[in-house]
Amino acid sequence: MAVNSGAVRAVAAASLAGARPVPYWLDSPDRPAAHAALTGDEHCDLLVVGGGYSGLWTALLAKERAPERDVVLIEGQEVGWAASGRNGGFCAASLTHGFGNGLARWPDELRALEELGERNLDAIEAAVARYGIDCAFERTGEIDVATEPYQLDVLRELYEERTRLGAKGLELLDRDAVRAEVDSPTFLGGVWDRRGVAMLDPARLAWGLKRACAELGVRIYENTRGLALARYGAGMALRTPSGRIFARRVALGTNVFPSLVRRARPYTVPVYDYALMTEPLTVGQRGAIGWHNRQGLADSANRFHYFRIIADHRVLWGGYDAIYPYGGRLRAEREQRPETFFTLAAHFFRCFPQLEGVRFSHAWGGAIDTCSRFSAFFGTAYGGRVAYAAGYTGLGVGATRFGSDALLDLLAGERTERTELAMVRDKPLPFPPEPFAWAGIGLTQWSLARADARDGRRNLWLRTMDRLGLGFDS
């Protein structure tokens, strides 16, 4: 979807004037006050490091499993401020970053992974209801759309394979059927997964989980960074800027940030993703595109877009660029990238030319913890006293709850249906040191863009990455 039309460029430039450089979801008067930072020392049974979805679900599930367990959660800034409050709000049942990725990596246990994923999404829906979390949870599903003819065959093959494995709620849509749901002249067909994806407000989910944890007795300290872990007697000690926390067990949910277990660091790199949110559409604009059922959508290119419409009729439009910073250095200034916002805006108006004149109210970015197999990996350290999960690669809104259950199983030393999975037992391939990581990721990104321009044909580099288990397919 090249940006080469002068008219589209002018429309895109005008649409971004005045966009607020902050995540839409976090720009809310309902944002809860932060809990106080830790001062002095603390003791607990379980210490959870990280106040995103991974940490919040781990703390909540730990208290549900054992209400008497003494749990402390710390967050370096404020709960939900990073990826958990910046994503698109697609809460998927998939634990494997999509069916195709799971089929390529774990074909023998994919049926079990799909069933576990469905149960996990059901459990999220139940928790949202049980704790009264007002996060606009809607089980509207997602449509994967084809915008090039070759993508129709790929979608049909995945639809047939998923159906063969017993998937329910899938609908294969031709051009007219998909445009009856959401009208874009670029749509040629699609597959609607009616039950496997929910739409929600990601920041409100994090804030609701924070409240639920506190109500169950979890002690939460925000603006409290974990600096270093060390053994302490039969447990562990974590040093923070203003005190130490002594815990029998530690669960790490730091994801994109450098792990407190050093040997886990080479398995992830940060990749910056960007998104736009429109102003509310008028009645006429809504009529021009349809979209009455509020499904999420994603196109089927390697460099794909994800998009959705929310309750007040704004459209979120994100994806396409995935920016790796040399050395994996995280910096706040990288959360704004005008050239990417311009590209996204131009692509938006190519997809929905009937929305010319719509303006974007918010433009933001954030870092995703990416691993070489695109789905979470797990591990333990310090003789099983510490467990970690990371590498969700942008599909963590739903999968983090499953990952938190797996973390608690690992800390308890239990053999469960989760810990028996190859996905949980095995690690992805680590990324090489610089400058090899920079060169390899850059070559991969160039190759993916070239494949999109050549009807999906993967060059020698991508085919080699596939054989090595580094199958960069999205």
Residue pairs with C-beta under 8 A, 6 or more apart in sequence:
1 147
1 186
1 301
1 347
1 350
3 9
3 12
3 342
3 343
3 346
3 347
5 346
5 350
8 346
8 349
8 350
9 342
9 346
11 345
11 346
11 349
11 356
11 357
12 342
12 345
12 346
12 348
12 349
13 342
13 345
14 359
15 345
15 348
15 349
15 358
15 359
15 360
16 276
16 341
16 342
16 345
16 359
16 360
16 363
17 359
18 359
18 361
19 276
19 341
19 359
19 360
19 361
19 362
19 363
20 27
20 361
20 362
20 363
21 335
21 336
21 362
21 363
21 364
22 362
22 364
23 85
23 86
23 203
23 275
23 362
23 364
23 366
24 277
24 314
24 316
24 361
24 362
24 364
25 85
25 86
25 89
25 201
25 202
25 203
25 204
26 80
26 81
26 85
26 86
26 203
27 362
28 203
28 204
30 204
30 207
31 203
31 207
32 207
32 210
32 211
34 78
34 79
34 222
34 223
35 214
35 220
35 221
35 222
36 221
36 222
37 221
37 222
37 223
37 224
37 242
38 74
38 221
38 224
38 240
38 242
38 243
38 245
39 242
39 243
40 242
40 243
41 243
41 244
41 245
41 246
42 72
42 219
42 221
42 243
42 244
42 245
42 246
43 70
43 245
43 246
43 247
44 70
44 71
44 72
44 219
44 245
44 246
44 247
44 248
45 69
45 70
45 71
45 247
45 248
45 249
46 59
46 62
46 69
46 70
46 71
46 72
46 247
46 248
46 249
46 250
46 251
46 411
47 71
47 72
47 73
47 74
47 236
47 238
47 245
47 247
47 249
47 250
47 251
48 55
48 58
48 59
48 62
48 71
48 72
48 73
48 74
48 218
48 250
48 251
48 253
49 55
49 73
49 74
49 226
49 238
49 250
49 251
49 252
49 253
49 254
49 260
50 73
50 74
50 75
50 252
50 253
50 254
50 255
50 257
51 73
51 74
51 75
51 76
51 77
51 78
51 79
51 80
51 206
51 210
51 220
51 222
52 79
52 80
52 82
52 83
52 84
52 206
52 253
52 255
52 400
53 84
53 205
53 206
53 209
53 253
53 396
53 397
53 400
53 401
54 253
54 255
54 389
54 390
54 396
54 400
54 403
54 404
54 407
55 73
55 75
55 251
55 253
56 73
56 79
56 84
56 206
56 209
56 210
56 213
57 209
57 400
57 401
57 403
57 404
58 251
58 253
58 404
58 407
58 408
59 71
59 73
59 213
59 218
60 127
60 209
60 212
60 213
60 216
60 218
60 404
61 401
61 404
61 405
61 408
62 69
62 71
62 251
62 408
63 69
63 71
63 213
63 216
63 217
63 218
64 216
65 408
67 216
67 217
71 213
71 217
71 218
71 219
72 218
72 219
72 220
72 221
72 245
72 247
73 213
73 218
73 219
73 220
73 221
74 220
74 221
74 222
74 224
74 225
74 226
74 238
74 240
74 245
75 220
75 221
75 222
75 223
75 224
76 223
76 224
76 225
76 226
76 257
77 222
77 223
78 222
78 223
79 206
79 207
79 210
79 220
79 222
80 202
80 203
80 206
80 207
80 210
82 255
82 256
82 257
82 366
82 367
83 255
83 256
83 366
83 367
83 368
83 369
83 396
84 202
84 203
84 205
84 206
84 396
84 397
85 202
85 203
85 206
86 202
86 275
86 364
86 365
86 366
87 202
87 366
87 394
87 396
87 397
88 202
88 275
88 296
88 306
88 307
88 308
88 316
88 318
89 199
89 200
89 201
89 202
89 308
89 310
89 316
89 397
90 142
90 197
90 199
90 296
90 306
90 308
90 395
90 397
91 121
91 124
91 137
91 197
91 198
91 199
91 200
91 205
91 397
91 398
92 117
92 121
92 142
92 196
92 197
92 395
92 397
92 398
92 399
93 114
93 117
93 118
93 120
93 121
93 195
93 196
93 197
93 398
94 102
94 114
94 117
94 196
94 395
94 398
94 399
95 102
95 113
95 116
95 117
95 120
95 375
95 376
95 398
95 399
95 402
95 423
96 102
96 105
96 106
96 110
96 113
96 117
96 374
96 375
96 423
97 374
97 375
97 393
97 394
97 395
97 474
98 395
98 474
99 110
99 114
99 158
99 161
99 162
100 158
100 473
101 373
101 374
101 375
101 471
101 473
101 474
102 110
102 113
102 114
102 375
103 110
103 161
104 466
104 471
104 473
105 373
105 375
105 423
105 469
105 471
106 113
106 421
106 422
106 423
108 422
109 421
109 422
109 423
110 165
111 165
111 166
112 417
112 421
113 421
113 423
114 162
114 165
114 166
114 167
116 402
116 417
116 418
117 196
117 398
117 399
117 402
118 195
118 196
120 398
120 399
120 401
120 402
120 405
121 196
121 198
121 398
123 401
124 137
124 198
124 398
124 401
125 137
125 139
125 198
127 133
127 212
127 401
128 135
128 137
128 200
128 205
128 208
131 208
131 209
131 211
131 212
131 215
132 208
133 204
133 205
133 208
133 209
133 211
133 212
134 204
134 208
135 200
135 201
135 202
135 204
135 205
135 208
136 199
136 200
136 201
136 204
136 310
136 311
137 198
137 199
137 200
137 205
138 198
138 199
138 200
138 294
139 195
139 198
140 197
140 198
140 199
140 293
140 294
140 295
140 296
141 169
141 192
141 193
141 194
141 195
141 196
141 197
141 295
141 296
142 192
142 193
142 196
142 197
142 295
142 296
142 297
142 298
143 173
143 178
143 181
143 182
143 190
143 191
143 192
143 193
143 295
143 296
143 297
143 298
144 155
144 190
144 191
144 193
144 297
144 298
144 299
144 300
145 178
145 184
145 187
145 188
145 189
145 190
145 297
145 298
145 299
145 300
146 152
146 154
146 155
146 187
146 188
146 189
146 190
146 299
146 300
147 186
147 187
147 188
147 299
147 300
147 301
148 188
148 300
148 301
148 455
148 456
149 188
149 455
150 455
150 456
151 188
151 299
151 300
151 301
151 456
152 188
152 189
154 300
154 456
155 172
155 189
155 190
155 191
155 300
156 172
158 191
159 170
159 172
159 191
162 170
163 170
167 193
167 196
168 195
169 193
169 194
169 195
169 196
170 191
170 192
170 193
170 194
171 191
171 192
171 194
172 189
172 191
173 181
173 189
173 190
173 191
173 192
174 189
175 187
175 188
175 189
177 189
178 187
178 188
178 189
178 190
178 192
179 187
179 290
180 290
181 192
181 290
181 291
181 293
181 295
182 289
182 290
182 291
182 295
182 297
183 288
183 289
183 290
183 291
183 354
184 289
184 351
184 352
185 353
186 299
186 350
186 351
190 297
192 295
197 296
198 398
199 294
199 295
199 296
199 308
199 310
200 397
201 310
202 397
205 397
210 220
213 220
214 220
224 240
224 241
224 242
225 240
225 241
226 238
226 239
226 240
226 254
226 260
227 238
227 239
227 240
227 241
228 238
228 239
228 260
229 236
229 237
229 238
229 239
229 250
229 260
229 261
229 382
229 386
230 236
230 237
230 239
231 237
231 382
231 385
232 246
234 248
235 246
235 247
235 248
235 249
235 385
236 246
236 247
236 248
236 249
236 250
236 382
236 385
236 386
237 244
237 245
237 246
237 247
238 244
238 245
238 247
238 250
238 260
248 385
249 385
249 386
249 387
249 411
250 385
250 386
250 387
251 386
251 387
251 388
251 404
251 407
251 408
251 411
252 259
252 260
252 261
252 386
252 387
252 388
252 389
252 390
253 388
253 389
253 400
253 404
253 407
254 260
254 388
254 390
255 268
255 369
255 390
255 391
255 392
255 396
256 268
256 270
256 330
256 367
256 368
256 369
256 390
257 330
258 265
259 265
259 268
259 388
259 390
260 386
261 379
261 381
261 386
261 388
263 381
264 379
264 381
264 388
264 390
266 430
266 431
266 433
267 371
267 372
267 377
267 390
267 391
267 427
267 428
267 430
267 431
268 369
268 370
268 371
268 390
268 391
268 431
269 324
269 328
269 370
269 431
269 437
269 441
270 324
270 325
270 328
270 330
270 367
270 368
270 369
270 370
271 322
271 323
271 324
271 367
271 368
271 370
272 321
272 322
272 323
272 324
272 325
272 334
272 335
272 337
272 365
272 366
272 367
272 368
273 318
273 319
273 321
273 322
273 365
273 366
273 367
273 368
273 394
274 318
274 319
274 320
274 321
274 323
274 337
274 340
274 341
274 344
274 363
274 364
274 365
275 316
275 317
275 318
275 319
275 344
275 363
275 364
275 365
276 316
276 317
276 318
276 341
276 344
276 345
276 348
276 360
276 362
276 363
277 314
277 315
277 316
277 317
277 360
277 361
277 362
277 363
278 314
278 315
278 316
278 317
278 355
278 358
278 359
278 360
278 361
279 314
279 358
279 359
279 360
279 361
280 312
280 313
280 314
281 289
281 309
281 313
281 314
281 315
281 355
281 358
285 354
285 355
285 358
286 313
288 354
288 355
289 352
289 354
289 355
291 309
294 308
294 309
294 310
294 311
295 308
296 306
296 307
296 308
297 306
297 307
297 308
298 304
298 305
298 306
298 307
298 319
299 305
301 452
302 448
302 449
302 451
302 452
302 456
302 472
302 473
302 474
303 319
303 320
303 321
303 322
303 448
303 449
303 452
304 319
304 320
304 474
305 317
305 318
305 319
305 320
305 344
305 347
305 351
306 318
306 319
307 315
307 316
307 317
307 318
307 351
308 315
308 316
309 315
309 316
310 316
314 361
315 348
315 352
315 355
315 358
317 344
317 347
317 348
318 344
319 344
320 340
320 343
320 344
320 347
321 337
321 340
321 343
321 344
322 368
322 445
323 334
323 337
323 340
324 437
324 438
324 441
324 442
324 445
325 331
325 334
326 434
326 435
326 438
327 434
327 438
328 437
330 367
334 365
334 367
335 364
335 365
335 366
336 363
336 364
336 365
337 365
340 365
341 360
341 363
345 360
348 355
349 355
349 356
368 392
368 393
368 394
369 390
369 391
369 392
369 393
370 391
370 393
370 394
371 377
371 390
371 391
371 393
371 428
372 428
372 429
372 430
372 431
372 469
372 470
373 391
373 428
373 429
373 469
373 470
373 471
374 391
374 393
374 395
374 473
374 474
375 391
375 392
375 393
375 395
375 399
375 423
376 389
376 390
376 391
376 392
376 396
376 399
376 400
376 403
376 423
377 389
377 390
377 391
377 426
377 427
377 428
378 387
378 388
378 389
378 403
378 406
378 407
378 410
378 424
379 387
379 388
379 427
380 386
380 387
380 388
380 410
380 411
381 387
381 388
384 410
384 411
384 413
385 411
387 407
387 408
387 410
387 411
388 407
389 400
389 403
389 404
389 406
389 407
391 428
392 399
392 400
392 403
396 403
402 418
405 418
406 418
406 419
406 424
409 416
409 418
409 419
410 419
410 424
418 424
419 425
428 469
429 468
429 469
429 470
431 437
431 440
432 440
443 461
444 461
444 462
444 465
444 472
447 458
447 459
447 461
447 462
448 462
448 472
450 459
451 457
451 458
451 459
451 462
458 466
462 472
465 471
465 472
